[in-house]
């Protein structure tokens, strides 16, 4: 990632694990931190804390130009 994600707003595009989360495409949250494995930890507005895994999950930083894949 090109800069610290902490505090940036995130919008879910898709997740590779739709069976263990209630998150739906379009849900939004706030980025907390990125761990050593590259997982983006998010505090989702709907109460979930599912982390986003690059290459498995797809999201975008709101007001950024392109999704993260």
C-alpha positions, 0 to 999 in steps of 0.5 A: 500500500502506498501510504498508511491506511490507518483512519482511511475509509474503506468500501467492500467490493467482494470477499472470498469468504462470504459464508463466515461474514455478514458483510455485503458489497458496498459496506464501509468501514475504517481501516485500522492497521495492516499486519505482517501478512498484509491483511488490512484490519477494518472496523466495519460500520456494521460491527464486523472486524473481518480483515481484508486479504490482498489477492483474496478480497477486494476493496477500495479506499473511498475517494481513491481512484482504483480498487485494491486487488 
